[in-house]
């Protein structure tokens, strides 16, 4: 997710504001410590120009 | 980062109330009902203001999102369960005559358990990032 964010040249704060969450939430998402809702995952994917599957790994190991 | 005006106001109210609360606790060493009432009231006020502070910390535009809401809800649930266990324990100890507490004392203890546990559990879960 960090790479995709860098590609569109957005900071964590800017992405957080764009999708309506706190910056901490983006930090935890990038660190793989938070499982987002489908709605949030979709919003982020849309903003970063990627698919949900490309951004997040929902397998048990991930 | 310059603190928000609301944060300064909240602290200005919170600190004197905390002092008042400690005073109440000191006076309540003999568990006088009057001091316990004060402790109970001030503690509830401190908790409410502190909760307000936690919500607004960091100065971000978004104050709460799905993650913080999920954490807050889980913290409240755990806190509620802990309180139920505490009431059960108090009732049990009362029944086996190990402990004798007045209604006001029980209320104060429960208020403290509920307030402290929800703040602490919330802090722990926030540190962790998510709830399972």
N, CA and C atoms of all chains as a GROMACS GRO file, in nm:
protein
  582
    1UNK      N    1   0.083  -0.121   0.000
    1UNK     CA    2   0.000   0.000   0.000
    1UNK      C    3   0.086   0.126   0.000
    2UNK      N    4   0.199   0.117   0.072
    2UNK     CA    5   0.291   0.231   0.081
    2UNK      C    6   0.344   0.268  -0.057
    3UNK      N    7   0.375   0.164  -0.136
    3UNK     CA    8   0.430   0.187  -0.271
    3UNK      C    9   0.325   0.256  -0.360
    4UNK      N   10   0.203   0.209  -0.349
    4UNK     CA   11   0.095   0.269  -0.431
    4UNK      C   12   0.071   0.414  -0.390
    5UNK      N   13   0.086   0.440  -0.260
    5UNK     CA   14   0.066   0.576  -0.210
    5UNK      C   15   0.178   0.668  -0.262
    6UNK      N   16   0.298   0.611  -0.265
    6UNK     CA   17   0.412   0.689  -0.314
    6UNK      C   18   0.396   0.720  -0.464
    7UNK      N   19   0.338   0.623  -0.536
    7UNK     CA   20   0.318   0.640  -0.681
    7UNK      C   21   0.228   0.759  -0.712
    8UNK      N   22   0.123   0.776  -0.631
    8UNK     CA   23   0.031   0.888  -0.655
    8UNK      C   24   0.072   1.013  -0.576
    9UNK      N   25   0.188   1.003  -0.511
    9UNK     CA   26   0.247   1.116  -0.440
    9UNK      C   27   0.154   1.176  -0.333
   10UNK      N   28   0.110   1.089  -0.246
   10UNK     CA   29   0.024   1.134  -0.135
   10UNK      C   30   0.093   1.103  -0.003
   11UNK      N   31   0.079   1.192   0.093
   11UNK     CA   32   0.131   1.162   0.228
   11UNK      C   33   0.024   1.082   0.302
   12UNK      N   34   0.064   1.025   0.415
   12UNK     CA   35  -0.034   0.949   0.495
   12UNK      C   36  -0.149   1.040   0.538
   13UNK      N   37  -0.113   1.160   0.574
   13UNK     CA   38  -0.214   1.257   0.619
   13UNK      C   39  -0.312   1.294   0.508
   14UNK      N   40  -0.258   1.313   0.389
   14UNK     CA   41  -0.344   1.350   0.275
   14UNK      C   42  -0.438   1.235   0.238
   15UNK      N   43  -0.383   1.114   0.240
   15UNK     CA   44  -0.467   0.997   0.208
   15UNK      C   45  -0.575   0.979   0.314
   16UNK      N   46  -0.534   0.996   0.439
   16UNK     CA   47  -0.629   0.983   0.551
   16UNK      C   48  -0.745   1.081   0.535
   17UNK      N   49  -0.709   1.204   0.504
   17UNK     CA   50  -0.812   1.308   0.488
   17UNK      C   51  -0.903   1.276   0.368
   18UNK      N   52  -0.841   1.226   0.262
   18UNK     CA   53  -0.918   1.197   0.141
   18UNK      C   54  -1.021   1.085   0.162
   19UNK      N   55  -0.985   0.989   0.244
   19UNK     CA   56  -1.079   0.877   0.266
   19UNK      C   57  -1.157   0.890   0.398
   20UNK      N   58  -1.130   0.997   0.471
   20UNK     CA   59  -1.208   1.026   0.592
   20UNK      C   60  -1.174   0.942   0.713
   21UNK      N   61  -1.043   0.915   0.731
   21UNK     CA   62  -1.002   0.843   0.853
   21UNK      C   63  -0.888   0.920   0.919
   22UNK      N   64  -0.848   0.875   1.038
   22UNK     CA   65  -0.735   0.938   1.107
   22UNK      C   66  -0.604   0.888   1.045
   23UNK      N   67  -0.500   0.969   1.057
   23UNK     CA   68  -0.370   0.931   1.000
   23UNK      C   69  -0.318   0.801   1.062
   24UNK      N   70  -0.345   0.786   1.194
   24UNK     CA   71  -0.302   0.664   1.264
   24UNK      C   72  -0.356   0.539   1.195
   25UNK      N   73  -0.479   0.548   1.145
   25UNK     CA   74  -0.543   0.433   1.080
   25UNK      C   75  -0.464   0.393   0.955
   26UNK      N   76  -0.418   0.493   0.880
   26UNK     CA   77  -0.338   0.465   0.761
   26UNK      C   78  -0.204   0.400   0.803
   27UNK      N   79  -0.147   0.451   0.914
   27UNK     CA   80  -0.021   0.394   0.965
   27UNK      C   81  -0.040   0.246   0.998
   28UNK      N   82  -0.148   0.215   1.069
   28UNK     CA   83  -0.175   0.076   1.107
   28UNK      C   84  -0.207  -0.010   0.984
   29UNK      N   85  -0.274   0.049   0.886
   29UNK     CA   86  -0.306  -0.025   0.763
   29UNK      C   87  -0.177  -0.061   0.689
   30UNK      N   88  -0.088   0.036   0.678
   30UNK     CA   89   0.038   0.011   0.608
   30UNK      C   90   0.127  -0.087   0.683
   31UNK      N   91   0.112  -0.088   0.814
   31UNK     CA   92   0.190  -0.182   0.894
   31UNK      C   93   0.127  -0.320   0.901
   32UNK      N   94   0.011  -0.335   0.836
   32UNK     CA   95  -0.059  -0.464   0.834
   32UNK      C   96  -0.121  -0.500   0.967
   33UNK      N   97  -0.143  -0.399   1.052
   33UNK     CA   98  -0.198  -0.427   1.185
   33UNK      C   99  -0.348  -0.404   1.194
   34UNK      N  100  -0.406  -0.355   1.087
   34UNK     CA  101  -0.550  -0.326   1.091
   34UNK      C  102  -0.619  -0.381   0.966
   35UNK      N  103  -0.728  -0.451   0.987
   35UNK     CA  104  -0.809  -0.502   0.876
   35UNK      C  105  -0.921  -0.403   0.849
   36UNK      N  106  -0.918  -0.335   0.735
   36UNK     CA  107  -1.021  -0.234   0.708
   36UNK      C  108  -1.154  -0.296   0.669
   37UNK      N  109  -1.259  -0.215   0.679
   37UNK     CA  110  -1.389  -0.260   0.630
   37UNK      C  111  -1.382  -0.260   0.478
   38UNK      N  112  -1.477  -0.327   0.416
   38UNK     CA  113  -1.480  -0.335   0.269
   38UNK      C  114  -1.495  -0.195   0.210
   39UNK      N  115  -1.577  -0.114   0.277
   39UNK     CA  116  -1.602   0.022   0.229
   39UNK      C  117  -1.472   0.105   0.229
   40UNK      N  118  -1.397   0.095   0.341
   40UNK     CA  119  -1.272   0.172   0.350
   40UNK      C  120  -1.168   0.120   0.251
   41UNK      N  121  -1.159  -0.013   0.241
   41UNK     CA  122  -1.063  -0.073   0.147
   41UNK      C  123  -1.092  -0.025   0.005
   42UNK      N  124  -1.220  -0.020  -0.030
   42UNK     CA  125  -1.262   0.024  -0.163
   42UNK      C  126  -1.227   0.171  -0.185
   43UNK      N  127  -1.253   0.253  -0.085
   43UNK     CA  128  -1.223   0.397  -0.095
   43UNK      C  129  -1.073   0.419  -0.119
   44UNK      N  130  -0.991   0.347  -0.041
   44UNK     CA  131  -0.846   0.363  -0.053
   44UNK      C  132  -0.798   0.316  -0.190
   45UNK      N  133  -0.852   0.201  -0.232
   45UNK     CA  134  -0.813   0.146  -0.363
   45UNK      C  135  -0.847   0.245  -0.474
   46UNK      N  136  -0.962   0.304  -0.463
   46UNK     CA  137  -1.008   0.401  -0.564
   46UNK      C  138  -0.914   0.522  -0.567
   47UNK      N  139  -0.877   0.567  -0.448
   47UNK     CA  140  -0.791   0.685  -0.436
   47UNK      C  141  -0.650   0.657  -0.488
   48UNK      N  142  -0.604   0.532  -0.467
   48UNK     CA  143  -0.467   0.499  -0.508
   48UNK      C  144  -0.461   0.439  -0.648
   49UNK      N  145  -0.574   0.426  -0.713
   49UNK     CA  146  -0.578   0.373  -0.850
   49UNK      C  147  -0.535   0.228  -0.857
   50UNK      N  148  -0.576   0.151  -0.758
   50UNK     CA  149  -0.542   0.008  -0.758
   50UNK      C  150  -0.666  -0.073  -0.719
   51UNK      N  151  -0.652  -0.203  -0.720
   51UNK     CA  152  -0.766  -0.286  -0.677
   51UNK      C  153  -0.745  -0.322  -0.529
   52UNK      N  154  -0.853  -0.363  -0.465
   52UNK     CA  155  -0.846  -0.401  -0.323
   52UNK      C  156  -0.749  -0.519  -0.306
   53UNK      N  157  -0.755  -0.614  -0.401
   53UNK     CA  158  -0.666  -0.731  -0.394
   53UNK      C  159  -0.519  -0.694  -0.404
   54UNK      N  160  -0.491  -0.594  -0.482
   54UNK     CA  161  -0.351  -0.551  -0.498
   54UNK      C  162  -0.300  -0.485  -0.370
   55UNK      N  163  -0.388  -0.415  -0.303
   55UNK     CA  164  -0.348  -0.339  -0.185
   55UNK      C  165  -0.342  -0.420  -0.057
   56UNK      N  166  -0.441  -0.508  -0.040
   56UNK     CA  167  -0.452  -0.578   0.087
   56UNK      C  168  -0.443  -0.730   0.070
   57UNK      N  169  -0.382  -0.792   0.169
   57UNK     CA  170  -0.373  -0.937   0.169
   57UNK      C  171  -0.463  -0.988   0.281
   58UNK      N  172  -0.576  -1.046   0.242
   58UNK     CA  173  -0.672  -1.092   0.344
   58UNK      C  174  -0.657  -1.240   0.377
   59UNK      N  175  -0.547  -1.300   0.329
   59UNK     CA  176  -0.527  -1.443   0.361
   59UNK      C  177  -0.491  -1.456   0.508
   60UNK      N  178  -0.505  -1.576   0.563
   60UNK     CA  179  -0.480  -1.599   0.705
   60UNK      C  180  -0.336  -1.565   0.745
   61UNK      N  181  -0.243  -1.591   0.650
   61UNK     CA  182  -0.101  -1.564   0.679
   61UNK      C  183  -0.075  -1.415   0.684
   62UNK      N  184  -0.154  -1.337   0.604
   62UNK     CA  185  -0.132  -1.192   0.596
   62UNK      C  186  -0.188  -1.128   0.714
   63UNK      N  187   0.332   2.116   1.813
   63UNK     CA  188   0.197   2.152   1.768
   63UNK      C  189   0.123   2.227   1.879
   64UNK      N  190   0.065   2.340   1.841
   64UNK     CA  191  -0.007   2.420   1.940
   64UNK      C  192  -0.136   2.349   1.981
   65UNK      N  193  -0.158   2.331   2.113
   65UNK     CA  194  -0.281   2.261   2.153
   65UNK      C  195  -0.406   2.341   2.118
   66UNK      N  196  -0.513   2.266   2.090
   66UNK     CA  197  -0.639   2.331   2.058
   66UNK      C  198  -0.694   2.405   2.179
   67UNK      N  199  -0.774   2.506   2.153
   67UNK     CA  200  -0.835   2.584   2.261
   67UNK      C  201  -0.922   2.492   2.348
   68UNK      N  202  -0.996   2.401   2.281
   68UNK     CA  203  -1.085   2.310   2.353
   68UNK      C  204  -1.006   2.218   2.447
   69UNK      N  205  -0.884   2.179   2.402
   69UNK     CA  206  -0.800   2.092   2.484
   69UNK      C  207  -0.755   2.166   2.610
   70UNK      N  208  -0.715   2.292   2.593
   70UNK     CA  209  -0.670   2.372   2.707
   70UNK      C  210  -0.785   2.390   2.807
   71UNK      N  211  -0.903   2.418   2.755
   71UNK     CA  212  -1.021   2.437   2.841
   71UNK      C  213  -1.051   2.307   2.917
   72UNK      N  214  -1.044   2.194   2.843
   72UNK     CA  215  -1.074   2.064   2.905
   72UNK      C  216  -0.976   2.035   3.018
   73UNK      N  217  -0.846   2.062   2.994
   73UNK     CA  218  -0.746   2.041   3.099
   73UNK      C  219  -0.769   2.135   3.217
   74UNK      N  220  -0.806   2.258   3.187
   74UNK     CA  221  -0.830   2.357   3.293
   74UNK      C  222  -0.944   2.313   3.385
   75UNK      N  223  -1.038   2.240   3.330
   75UNK     CA  224  -1.149   2.190   3.412
   75UNK      C  225  -1.106   2.060   3.481
   76UNK      N  226  -1.034   1.977   3.406
   76UNK     CA  227  -0.997   1.843   3.452
   76UNK      C  228  -0.902   1.845   3.573
   77UNK      N  229  -0.802   1.931   3.568
   77UNK     CA  230  -0.701   1.934   3.676
   77UNK      C  231  -0.763   1.972   3.812
   78UNK      N  232  -0.837   2.084   3.820
   78UNK     CA  233  -0.898   2.115   3.952
   78UNK      C  234  -0.993   2.005   4.000
   79UNK      N  235  -1.064   1.944   3.906
   79UNK     CA  236  -1.156   1.836   3.945
   79UNK      C  237  -1.080   1.715   3.999
   80UNK      N  238  -0.964   1.686   3.938
   80UNK     CA  239  -0.882   1.575   3.985
   80UNK      C  240  -0.833   1.602   4.127
   81UNK      N  241  -0.794   1.727   4.151
   81UNK     CA  242  -0.747   1.765   4.285
   81UNK      C  243  -0.861   1.746   4.386
   82UNK      N  244  -0.979   1.791   4.344
   82UNK     CA  245  -1.098   1.777   4.428
   82UNK      C  246  -1.128   1.629   4.456
   83UNK      N  247  -1.106   1.549   4.353
   83UNK     CA  248  -1.132   1.406   4.365
   83UNK      C  249  -1.037   1.339   4.464
   84UNK      N  250  -0.907   1.376   4.454
   84UNK     CA  251  -0.807   1.322   4.547
   84UNK      C  252  -0.843   1.364   4.690
   85UNK      N  253  -0.885   1.489   4.704
   85UNK     CA  254  -0.928   1.539   4.834
   85UNK      C  255  -1.045   1.454   4.887
   86UNK      N  256  -1.137   1.424   4.796
   86UNK     CA  257  -1.252   1.342   4.832
   86UNK      C  258  -1.211   1.203   4.877
   87UNK      N  259  -1.112   1.147   4.806
   87UNK     CA  260  -1.064   1.013   4.840
   87UNK      C  261  -0.994   1.012   4.976
   88UNK      N  262  -0.916   1.118   5.002
   88UNK     CA  263  -0.847   1.128   5.131
   88UNK      C  264  -0.950   1.138   5.244
   89UNK      N  265  -1.051   1.220   5.220
   89UNK     CA  266  -1.155   1.237   5.322
   89UNK      C  267  -1.237   1.109   5.340
   90UNK      N  268  -1.240   1.029   5.232
   90UNK     CA  269  -1.324   0.909   5.236
   90UNK      C  270  -1.256   0.790   5.303
   91UNK      N  271  -1.142   0.818   5.371
   91UNK     CA  272  -1.070   0.706   5.432
   91UNK      C  273  -1.156   0.631   5.534
   92UNK      N  274  -1.248   0.704   5.593
   92UNK     CA  275  -1.339   0.636   5.686
   92UNK      C  276  -1.469   0.597   5.616
   93UNK      N  277  -1.469   0.614   5.482
   93UNK     CA  278  -1.584   0.581   5.398
   93UNK      C  279  -1.710   0.655   5.441
   94UNK      N  280  -1.693   0.784   5.466
   94UNK     CA  281  -1.810   0.865   5.499
   94UNK      C  282  -1.891   0.884   5.371
   95UNK      N  283  -2.019   0.872   5.381
   95UNK     CA  284  -2.105   0.880   5.263
   95UNK      C  285  -2.090   1.012   5.189
   96UNK      N  286  -2.083   1.122   5.266
   96UNK     CA  287  -2.074   1.254   5.204
   96UNK      C  288  -1.952   1.267   5.113
   97UNK      N  289  -1.835   1.223   5.163
   97UNK     CA  290  -1.714   1.234   5.081
   97UNK      C  291  -1.718   1.139   4.963
   98UNK      N  292  -1.782   1.025   4.983
   98UNK     CA  293  -1.793   0.930   4.872
   98UNK      C  294  -1.880   0.985   4.760
   99UNK      N  295  -1.984   1.058   4.797
   99UNK     CA  296  -2.071   1.121   4.697
   99UNK      C  297  -1.988   1.216   4.612
  100UNK      N  298  -1.905   1.297   4.682
  100UNK     CA  299  -1.820   1.393   4.610
  100UNK      C  300  -1.721   1.321   4.519
  101UNK      N  301  -1.662   1.215   4.572
  101UNK     CA  302  -1.566   1.137   4.493
  101UNK      C  303  -1.633   1.082   4.369
  102UNK      N  304  -1.751   1.030   4.389
  102UNK     CA  305  -1.827   0.970   4.279
  102UNK      C  306  -1.857   1.074   4.171
  103UNK      N  307  -1.906   1.189   4.214
  103UNK     CA  308  -1.944   1.295   4.119
  103UNK      C  309  -1.821   1.349   4.045
  104UNK      N  310  -1.716   1.378   4.120
  104UNK     CA  311  -1.596   1.436   4.056
  104UNK      C  312  -1.531   1.334   3.963
  105UNK      N  313  -1.530   1.210   4.005
  105UNK     CA  314  -1.468   1.107   3.921
  105UNK      C  315  -1.542   1.094   3.789
  106UNK      N  316  -1.673   1.097   3.795
  106UNK     CA  317  -1.752   1.087   3.672
  106UNK      C  318  -1.723   1.206   3.581
  107UNK      N  319  -1.713   1.325   3.640
  107UNK     CA  320  -1.684   1.445   3.561
  107UNK      C  321  -1.546   1.436   3.496
  108UNK      N  322  -1.447   1.393   3.574
  108UNK     CA  323  -1.311   1.379   3.521
  108UNK      C  324  -1.311   1.279   3.405
  109UNK      N  325  -1.383   1.170   3.422
  109UNK     CA  326  -1.389   1.068   3.318
  109UNK      C  327  -1.449   1.124   3.189
  110UNK      N  328  -1.559   1.195   3.203
  110UNK     CA  329  -1.626   1.251   3.086
  110UNK      C  330  -1.535   1.349   3.013
  111UNK      N  331  -1.468   1.435   3.090
  111UNK     CA  332  -1.379   1.534   3.027
  111UNK      C  333  -1.258   1.466   2.963
  112UNK      N  334  -1.205   1.365   3.031
  112UNK     CA  335  -1.090   1.292   2.978
  112UNK      C  336  -1.127   1.222   2.848
  113UNK      N  337  -1.246   1.167   2.845
  113UNK     CA  338  -1.297   1.097   2.726
  113UNK      C  339  -1.303   1.196   2.609
  114UNK      N  340  -1.349   1.316   2.640
  114UNK     CA  341  -1.359   1.423   2.542
  114UNK      C  342  -1.220   1.459   2.490
  115UNK      N  343  -1.122   1.462   2.582
  115UNK     CA  344  -0.983   1.494   2.544
  115UNK      C  345  -0.926   1.388   2.452
  116UNK      N  346  -0.948   1.262   2.485
  116UNK     CA  347  -0.895   1.152   2.405
  116UNK      C  348  -0.950   1.160   2.263
  117UNK      N  349  -1.077   1.191   2.253
  117UNK     CA  350  -1.142   1.201   2.121
  117UNK      C  351  -1.077   1.307   2.034
  118UNK      N  352  -1.030   1.413   2.098
  118UNK     CA  353  -0.982   1.528   2.021
  118UNK      C  354  -0.831   1.538   2.008
  119UNK      N  355  -0.758   1.442   2.066
  119UNK     CA  356  -0.612   1.455   2.067
  119UNK      C  357  -0.555   1.449   1.924
  120UNK      N  358  -0.436   1.504   1.910
  120UNK     CA  359  -0.365   1.496   1.783
  120UNK      C  360  -0.397   1.610   1.689
  121UNK      N  361  -0.505   1.680   1.710
  121UNK     CA  362  -0.540   1.793   1.625
  121UNK      C  363  -0.572   1.755   1.481
  122UNK      N  364  -0.612   1.629   1.458
  122UNK     CA  365  -0.646   1.588   1.321
  122UNK      C  366  -0.787   1.635   1.286
  123UNK      N  367  -0.810   1.648   1.154
  123UNK     CA  368  -0.942   1.693   1.110
  123UNK      C  369  -1.048   1.588   1.139
  124UNK      N  370  -1.009   1.461   1.117
  124UNK     CA  371  -1.103   1.351   1.145
  124UNK      C  372  -1.084   1.309   1.290
  125UNK      N  373  -1.189   1.323   1.370
  125UNK     CA  374  -1.175   1.293   1.513
  125UNK      C  375  -1.193   1.144   1.541
  126UNK      N  376  -1.283   1.080   1.466
  126UNK     CA  377  -1.302   0.936   1.486
  126UNK      C  378  -1.332   0.871   1.352
  127UNK      N  379  -1.289   0.747   1.341
  127UNK     CA  380  -1.318   0.673   1.220
  127UNK      C  381  -1.359   0.532   1.258
  128UNK      N  382  -1.369   0.444   1.159
  128UNK     CA  383  -1.419   0.309   1.189
  128UNK      C  384  -1.328   0.233   1.286
  129UNK      N  385  -1.196   0.257   1.278
  129UNK     CA  386  -1.104   0.186   1.368
  129UNK      C  387  -1.120   0.235   1.511
  130UNK      N  388  -1.123   0.368   1.530
  130UNK     CA  389  -1.134   0.422   1.666
  130UNK      C  390  -1.270   0.388   1.727
  131UNK      N  391  -1.373   0.387   1.642
  131UNK     CA  392  -1.507   0.352   1.691
  131UNK      C  393  -1.512   0.204   1.735
  132UNK      N  394  -1.446   0.120   1.652
  132UNK     CA  395  -1.444  -0.023   1.683
  132UNK      C  396  -1.371  -0.046   1.816
  133UNK      N  397  -1.259   0.023   1.832
  133UNK     CA  398  -1.180   0.010   1.956
  133UNK      C  399  -1.259   0.062   2.076
  134UNK      N  400  -1.324   0.178   2.059
  134UNK     CA  401  -1.400   0.237   2.169
  134UNK      C  402  -1.515   0.144   2.212
  135UNK      N  403  -1.583   0.087   2.112
  135UNK     CA  404  -1.695  -0.003   2.143
  135UNK      C  405  -1.646  -0.128   2.217
  136UNK      N  406  -1.533  -0.182   2.170
  136UNK     CA  407  -1.480  -0.303   2.234
  136UNK      C  408  -1.434  -0.271   2.377
  137UNK      N  409  -1.372  -0.156   2.394
  137UNK     CA  410  -1.324  -0.116   2.528
  137UNK      C  411  -1.442  -0.102   2.624
  138UNK      N  412  -1.551  -0.044   2.575
  138UNK     CA  413  -1.671  -0.029   2.659
  138UNK      C  414  -1.729  -0.166   2.694
  139UNK      N  415  -1.728  -0.257   2.598
  139UNK     CA  416  -1.781  -0.392   2.624
  139UNK      C  417  -1.699  -0.464   2.730
  140UNK      N  418  -1.566  -0.460   2.715
  140UNK     CA  419  -1.479  -0.525   2.813
  140UNK      C  420  -1.496  -0.462   2.950
  141UNK      N  421  -1.509  -0.330   2.951
  141UNK     CA  422  -1.524  -0.258   3.076
  141UNK      C  423  -1.654  -0.298   3.145
  142UNK      N  424  -1.759  -0.311   3.066
  142UNK     CA  425  -1.889  -0.351   3.118
  142UNK      C  426  -1.882  -0.492   3.178
  143UNK      N  427  -1.816  -0.583   3.106
  143UNK     CA  428  -1.802  -0.721   3.155
  143UNK      C  429  -1.723  -0.722   3.287
  144UNK      N  430  -1.614  -0.644   3.291
  144UNK     CA  431  -1.532  -0.635   3.412
  144UNK      C  432  -1.615  -0.582   3.530
  145UNK      N  433  -1.702  -0.487   3.501
  145UNK     CA  434  -1.787  -0.430   3.606
  145UNK      C  435  -1.885  -0.534   3.659
  146UNK      N  436  -1.942  -0.612   3.567
  146UNK     CA  437  -2.035  -0.718   3.608
  146UNK      C  438  -1.963  -0.818   3.699
  147UNK      N  439  -1.841  -0.856   3.658
  147UNK     CA  440  -1.762  -0.948   3.740
  147UNK      C  441  -1.734  -0.887   3.878
  148UNK      N  442  -1.705  -0.758   3.879
  148UNK     CA  443  -1.674  -0.691   4.005
  148UNK      C  444  -1.795  -0.689   4.098
  149UNK      N  445  -1.912  -0.659   4.040
  149UNK     CA  446  -2.035  -0.658   4.121
  149UNK      C  447  -2.061  -0.798   4.177
  150UNK      N  448  -2.042  -0.899   4.092
  150UNK     CA  449  -2.063  -1.037   4.135
  150UNK      C  450  -1.966  -1.071   4.249
  151UNK      N  451  -1.841  -1.028   4.233
  151UNK     CA  452  -1.740  -1.056   4.336
  151UNK      C  453  -1.777  -0.987   4.467
  152UNK      N  454  -1.822  -0.863   4.458
  152UNK     CA  455  -1.861  -0.788   4.578
  152UNK      C  456  -1.978  -0.858   4.648
  153UNK      N  457  -2.076  -0.900   4.566
  153UNK     CA  458  -2.193  -0.970   4.622
  153UNK      C  459  -2.152  -1.100   4.690
  154UNK      N  460  -2.058  -1.171   4.626
  154UNK     CA  461  -2.010  -1.298   4.680
  154UNK      C  462  -1.939  -1.276   4.813
  155UNK      N  463  -1.849  -1.178   4.816
  155UNK     CA  464  -1.774  -1.150   4.939
  155UNK      C  465  -1.866  -1.101   5.051
  156UNK      N  466  -1.970  -1.028   5.011
  156UNK     CA  467  -2.071  -0.982   5.107
  156UNK      C  468  -2.145  -1.103   5.166
  157UNK      N  469  -2.176  -1.196   5.077
  157UNK     CA  470  -2.252  -1.316   5.115
  157UNK      C  471  -2.174  -1.404   5.212
  158UNK      N  472  -2.044  -1.418   5.184
  158UNK     CA  473  -1.963  -1.503   5.274
  158UNK      C  474  -1.904  -1.421   5.390
  159UNK      N  475  -1.954  -1.298   5.401
  159UNK     CA  476  -1.920  -1.209   5.512
  159UNK      C  477  -1.771  -1.178   5.526
  160UNK      N  478  -1.710  -1.159   5.413
  160UNK     CA  479  -1.570  -1.118   5.412
  160UNK      C  480  -1.564  -0.966   5.402
  161UNK      N  481  -1.664  -0.911   5.332
  161UNK     CA  482  -1.666  -0.768   5.301
  161UNK      C  483  -1.802  -0.709   5.336
  162UNK      N  484  -1.800  -0.587   5.391
  162UNK     CA  485  -1.925  -0.517   5.417
  162UNK      C  486  -1.916  -0.379   5.355
  163UNK      N  487  -1.996  -0.357   5.254
  163UNK     CA  488  -1.993  -0.227   5.185
  163UNK      C  489  -2.131  -0.165   5.178
  164UNK      N  490  -2.133  -0.032   5.195
  164UNK     CA  491  -2.259   0.040   5.182
  164UNK      C  492  -2.286   0.061   5.033
  165UNK      N  493  -2.411   0.098   5.001
  165UNK     CA  494  -2.450   0.118   4.861
  165UNK      C  495  -2.359   0.220   4.793
  166UNK      N  496  -2.334   0.330   4.865
  166UNK     CA  497  -2.253   0.438   4.809
  166UNK      C  498  -2.110   0.392   4.781
  167UNK      N  499  -2.060   0.309   4.868
  167UNK     CA  500  -1.924   0.256   4.850
  167UNK      C  501  -1.918   0.167   4.725
  168UNK      N  502  -2.019   0.083   4.710
  168UNK     CA  503  -2.024  -0.005   4.593
  168UNK      C  504  -2.032   0.078   4.465
  169UNK      N  505  -2.117   0.181   4.468
  169UNK     CA  506  -2.132   0.268   4.350
  169UNK      C  507  -1.999   0.334   4.314
  170UNK      N  508  -1.929   0.382   4.417
  170UNK     CA  509  -1.800   0.448   4.392
  170UNK      C  510  -1.699   0.352   4.331
  171UNK      N  511  -1.693   0.233   4.389
  171UNK     CA  512  -1.599   0.133   4.338
  171UNK      C  513  -1.632   0.098   4.192
  172UNK      N  514  -1.759   0.077   4.163
  172UNK     CA  515  -1.801   0.041   4.027
  172UNK      C  516  -1.773   0.156   3.929
  173UNK      N  517  -1.801   0.277   3.973
  173UNK     CA  518  -1.774   0.393   3.886
  173UNK      C  519  -1.626   0.401   3.852
  174UNK      N  520  -1.543   0.376   3.952
  174UNK     CA  521  -1.398   0.381   3.929
  174UNK      C  522  -1.353   0.269   3.837
  175UNK      N  523  -1.404   0.149   3.861
  175UNK     CA  524  -1.366   0.035   3.776
  175UNK      C  525  -1.407   0.061   3.631
  176UNK      N  526  -1.531   0.111   3.613
  176UNK     CA  527  -1.581   0.136   3.477
  176UNK      C  528  -1.497   0.243   3.407
  177UNK      N  529  -1.470   0.352   3.479
  177UNK     CA  530  -1.395   0.462   3.417
  177UNK      C  531  -1.252   0.422   3.384
  178UNK      N  532  -1.182   0.372   3.487
  178UNK     CA  533  -1.042   0.336   3.466
  178UNK      C  534  -1.026   0.227   3.362
  179UNK      N  535  -1.106   0.121   3.375
  179UNK     CA  536  -1.088   0.008   3.283
  179UNK      C  537  -1.115   0.048   3.139
  180UNK      N  538  -1.218   0.130   3.114
  180UNK     CA  539  -1.246   0.166   2.975
  180UNK      C  540  -1.132   0.250   2.916
  181UNK      N  541  -1.075   0.341   2.999
  181UNK     CA  542  -0.963   0.424   2.950
  181UNK      C  543  -0.841   0.336   2.924
  182UNK      N  544  -0.811   0.247   3.020
  182UNK     CA  545  -0.691   0.163   3.006
  182UNK      C  546  -0.706   0.065   2.889
  183UNK      N  547  -0.822  -0.003   2.882
  183UNK     CA  548  -0.842  -0.100   2.773
  183UNK      C  549  -0.837  -0.030   2.638
  184UNK      N  550  -0.895   0.086   2.632
  184UNK     CA  551  -0.895   0.163   2.507
  184UNK      C  552  -0.751   0.200   2.465
  185UNK      N  553  -0.672   0.240   2.565
  185UNK     CA  554  -0.532   0.275   2.536
  185UNK      C  555  -0.455   0.153   2.486
  186UNK      N  556  -0.480   0.038   2.550
  186UNK     CA  557  -0.410  -0.085   2.509
  186UNK      C  558  -0.449  -0.123   2.366
  187UNK      N  559  -0.579  -0.120   2.338
  187UNK     CA  560  -0.626  -0.157   2.203
  187UNK      C  561  -0.578  -0.058   2.097
  188UNK      N  562  -0.572   0.070   2.133
  188UNK     CA  563  -0.524   0.172   2.039
  188UNK      C  564  -0.378   0.147   2.004
  189UNK      N  565  -0.302   0.106   2.105
  189UNK     CA  566  -0.161   0.075   2.085
  189UNK      C  567  -0.146  -0.044   1.990
  190UNK      N  568  -0.237  -0.140   2.007
  190UNK     CA  569  -0.234  -0.262   1.926
  190UNK      C  570  -0.277  -0.232   1.781
  191UNK      N  571  -0.368  -0.138   1.765
  191UNK     CA  572  -0.411  -0.098   1.631
  191UNK      C  573  -0.546  -0.149   1.588
  192UNK      N  574  -0.584  -0.267   1.636
  192UNK     CA  575  -0.710  -0.326   1.592
  192UNK      C  576  -0.762  -0.422   1.698
  193UNK      N  577  -0.888  -0.459   1.685
  193UNK     CA  578  -0.943  -0.561   1.774
  193UNK      C  579  -0.965  -0.686   1.690
  194UNK      N  580  -0.947  -0.802   1.751
  194UNK     CA  581  -0.959  -0.928   1.675
  194UNK      C  582  -1.104  -0.960   1.643
   0.00000   0.00000   0.00000
